[in-house]
Amino acid sequence: MQYKLAEKIINPQDITNLIGWLKETVQYTKGELTVEFEKQWAQWIGTKYAVFCNSGSSANLLMAYTALLGGDLKNKKVIVPSVGWVTTISPFIQFGFEPIMCGADKNNFGLDVGHLEELLKKHDPAAVVMIQVLGIPSNIYQIKSLQEKYGFLLLDDACAALGAEYDGKKVGSFSDMSSFSFYFGHQLSTIEGGMVNTNSKKLYDLLLMLRSHGWGKDLDSETESAFMQKYGIDEFHKPFTFFVPGFNLRSTDLNAFLGLEMMKKADEVSTVRMENHMVYAQNLKTVDFQKWNNLSKPCSISFGAIAKNVAHRKRIVTQLVKNNIETRLFSAGNLGLHPFWFEGYGKFNHPISDKVHSCGFFLPNNESLTKKDILYITQVVNKSYD
Ligand SMILES: Cc1ncc(COP(=O)(O)O)c(C=O)c1O
């Protein structure tokens, strides 16, 4: 038996359904399925709007550029998390923001609220990117109250937190814009794919235009007409007039088809992953791991654990590999210790982010693992302590 970090969530029935659809359809991209998936996703997360694109990284790129064009930013400073993913941060570097790194919370490894407030006082940034590390909600209400106190655009990288909840609502529904990833091995997958959610019509319209070249074709007809009138565009020029300098970050209707298949099992998958997570938390004895409070319902991609020290992690990893249990570094550790960051801004150190970097590792969580499997994995980890 091999215990894999990621298992296929797209099952044979999904593929059969997809093949059936492919034989019938005439519209492979920019079709109704994309719109339907966006509608169902927005509803599931609990926001007014959602825009489907081709990866979580593209979702972050769209979110960052939309913030720049439409976020009424007071400056180009942005606070970014140290534990997350490179593309949580890289769009801001690419668009000429000044990124300021924040340490990780000692419990959930999201933004450390104390450090965040220090940075807000010192830099008065226009935007903050919070993060839901591996599907464990961060201190969302505390971050929201800082937003009220200091005034900034709140973005949320929820790429790894599909289905996680905070105070009875899905994460990704608390910010001005949030991003999700449907990469293979995530809670729900469209093979590759991403989504940006928002409640703002202004930001939604910009997201739609920026996703597709900058044209107005994907806007509702009233909004598109308003743009045409504003710029005096006639009917012949209408489909190929570019209102903003856009990208092409679209996905296809094939991927949207898979997304709609995912929606059918989204609640069930979230429950299984949450239950698996609890089995780990209740049975791991010798390692630390992300904590959550009673407002939070985790839905993890993998179980993120922290060994006592570097040597302990080495022992655990050796035992895991010996027992056919796949493992890896905890996300990317501390992003402030990667060349993409320190070549430009210097090394970033913070006790929790550094601990994640040097002692963190992943244990498998996916919906095909049983309670028995997880108990076996916890035994292997527990035994690696001396
Ligand atoms: C927090 C976070 N943000 C962004 C991404 C990027 O998503 P994608 O791989 O779909 O580009 C990931 C990928 O796992 C992630 O974990």
The ligand as an SDF file (V2000), in Angstrom:
LIG
                    3D

 16 16  0  0  0  0  0  0  0  0999 V2000
   -1.6370   29.2050   -1.0220 C   0  0  0  0  0  0  0  0  0  0  0  0
   -1.5130   28.9320   -2.4850 C   0  0  0  0  0  0  0  0  0  0  0  0
   -1.6370   29.9510   -3.3550 N   0  0  0  0  0  0  0  0  0  0  0  0
   -1.5280   29.7510   -4.6770 C   0  0  0  0  0  0  0  0  0  0  0  0
   -1.3010   28.4900   -5.1990 C   0  0  0  0  0  0  0  0  0  0  0  0
   -1.1620   28.3270   -6.6770 C   0  0  0  0  0  0  0  0  0  0  0  0
   -2.1950   27.5770   -7.2290 O   0  0  0  0  0  0  0  0  0  0  0  0
   -1.9660   26.8630   -8.6550 P   0  0  0  0  0  0  0  0  0  0  0  0
   -1.0700   25.7130   -8.4340 O   0  0  0  0  0  0  0  0  0  0  0  0
   -3.3460   26.4520   -9.0800 O   0  0  0  0  0  0  0  0  0  0  0  0
   -1.3720   27.8790   -9.5590 O   0  0  0  0  0  0  0  0  0  0  0  0
   -1.1530   27.4060   -4.3290 C   0  0  0  0  0  0  0  0  0  0  0  0
   -0.8930   26.0470   -4.8550 C   0  0  0  0  0  0  0  0  0  0  0  0
   -1.0250   25.0720   -4.1850 O   0  0  0  0  0  0  0  0  0  0  0  0
   -1.2680   27.6340   -2.9300 C   0  0  0  0  0  0  0  0  0  0  0  0
   -1.1230   26.6330   -2.0570 O   0  0  0  0  0  0  0  0  0  0  0  0
  1  2  1  0
  2  3  1  0
  2 15  2  0
  3  4  2  0
  4  5  1  0
  5  6  1  0
  5 12  2  0
  6  7  1  0
  7  8  1  0
  8  9  2  0
  8 10  1  0
  8 11  1  0
 12 13  1  0
 12 15  1  0
 13 14  2  0
 15 16  1  0
M  END
$$$$
